[in-house]
Amino acid sequence: MKKGFLLMFSIFSSLSLFSCKPKGEVNFTIVETTDIHGMIFPYNFITDKEENTSMANICSYIKKLKSEGKTVLLLDNGDTLQGQPTVYYYNFIATNEKHIWAEVLNYMNYDVVTMGNHDIETGHNVYDKIVKEIKAQVIVANLINEKTKEPYFKPYTIIKKNGVKIAILGMIEPAIERQLPKILYEGIIAEDMVECAKKWIEIIKEKEKPDMIVGLFHSGANYTEDKEKYKNENASQLVAEEVEGFDIIFVGHDHQGWNGKGYDETTKQKTKDVKSPSGKIIPIYGGVNAARSIASVDVKMIYDKDAKKWNIDFNGELIDPSQYEADKEFLEKFNNDKEKIKTWVDRDIGELNTKLTSDEAIFGDSYFLSFIHDLQFEIAEKELGEKADISFAAPLSKDAVLNIGKVKVRDMFNLYPYENFFYVMKLTGKQIKDVMEYSYCRWFNLMTNINDHLIYFKKDANGNLIFNNRYNSYDTLTQTYNYESMGGLNYTVDVRKGYGERVNIISMSDGSPFDLNKEYKVAINSYRGSGGGGHLTQGAKIDLKTLQNMDLVIKSTDKDLRFYMIKWFEEQTNSVTVEKLNNWKVIPEDYLKAGRERDYKLLYPDK
């Protein structure tokens, strides 16, 4: 009797499991936003100009899908809490109010959200608060609580759409460990994405038995940009190729736009069918930053009774949200927020007598970076009580402009687009020289004659420069925010010479000798000081843990550098005139002149 009962129960259970599978064809649409960077309104608070895309435009697209009867799985892939004053205002000014980004996600009924490196960059106070305010599940599997050894955020979530059980695993690029100061993610360590995915994919399959598994990774697709695989910054394609179990992966962070295919190292193009270890094709999708492109993927699922598995078909595209008018209800709901932020960024904080442009800084000594260096020397002494010997700084945007006249809060976002903290740290003369060699050998090309390129551009397999349609410019070996120059030193950069011989340090700027064996106090932002760009880790060969533990940091600010720049301007009683430091130059000068004329047109074809 007991055996019969158990047999009948087993049959009943099997039939129940089988019958719960949706019959016929199941359809829904996955929409992924990523790297919005505060572009909530079709208005740029930094430039004081209307824009043709934003979250309000995306809202119209989502409403369109739903009006057509489509079921939508709505995902956001991080990097939203940095970029525009929209989010900065709620991160650091209106801290007692509910964050506008949480309100937007809740209004648009997002299902799942992950965190990006620039979200973590805002610090515990900001992201711990906003996670509580967001109704959607916030998932990041590879950020681990050092005490509990468990994920700091929820690692994955289960969402059901039209009867289908969907597991979504979230991860973040682990290079935050060499990009951000540890204080911003105190008590958290970042795991390698491949190792983390292997662990959680098995847990998900065994525990949840989902019908489909989605990867939501704030990480770019192309790991070959950095040949080291372990804790690679852009490891999404690597995960797809080395971890069995995903059906589709959504990426972010690299702002490149991925439309189903992966990166082909041979052709240097996005033309590769990415395959899992078993040979299954894994589509990779990801939009472009600032709401300029989002991924929209129609999913068709049919259950194969005989094979007892789902056949899944993906038909996706990258959508340009500017095609859709900004949603009026959205704009009306958040209009009060917009006006508060606009009032704040419109506030006058000072006056400038010198025009500052970052394009000048791409080709040598400039008013733009002279101003940053001088400002860092002053902030080090006034705010931290340390007289820095040397300053490190780079043009964080290649298109920044500060015009003569009144300086407003918004101008500081143009001058300094990232929320970097500020350090005074100790480095030896040799380490400083090594950083300079690393910077200038990745910045300027090795010129064998006057007709060579001055700027170090990327090249394809055939040796041709690579044009980037998104930026309307040619790709450089490294981003301009890694073009690190030095204040406090007099030196030359000889573009005819290779690594180790390119930089000649003449003296300190006060005329005293520079000593390779001496220890100097260096004013530096937290991105660089934590290993960002590789200048300190690959160039100066400093152990990453030493940087992360801030062992070399003498003093650190507790607010971002932009905060102190605003404060500095407010304290000035007269208009500010910037003097060029004239402390370094590129030689030979005829090579510089010829190279600049040639390469400026490639970097700035519209100017």
Buried (B, 14 or more C-beta within 10 A) or exposed (E): EEEEEEEEEEEEEEEEEEEEBBEEEBBBBBBBBBBBBBBBBBBBBBEEEEBBBBBBBBBBBBBEBEEEEBBBBBBBBBBBBBBBBBBBBBBBBBEEEBBBBBBBBBBBEBBBBBBBBBBBBBBBEBBEBBBEEBEBBBBBBBBBEEEEEEBBBBBBBBBEBEEBBBBBBBBBBBBBBBBBBBBBBEEBBBBBBBBBBBBBBEBBBEEBEBBBBBBBBBBBBBBBEBEEBEBBBBBBBBBBBBBBBBBBBBBBBBBBBBBBBBBBEEEBEBEBEBEBEEEEBBBBBBBBBBBBBBBBBBBEBEBEEEEEEBEBEBEBBBBBBBEBEBBEEBBEBBEEBBEBBBEBBEEEBBBBEBBBBBBBBBBBBBBBBBBBBBBBBBBBBEBBEBEBBBBBBBBBBBBBBBEEEEBBBBBBBBBBBBBBBBBBBBBBBBBBBBBBBBBBBBBBBBBEEBEBBBBBBBBEEEEEBEEEEEEEBBBBBBBBBBBBBBBBBBBBBBBBBEBEEBBBBBEBBEEEEBEEEEEBBBBBBBBBBBBBBBBBBBBBEBEBEEBBEBEBBBBBBEBBBBBBBBBBBEEEEEBBEBEBBEBBEBBBEEBBBBBBEBBBEBBBEEE
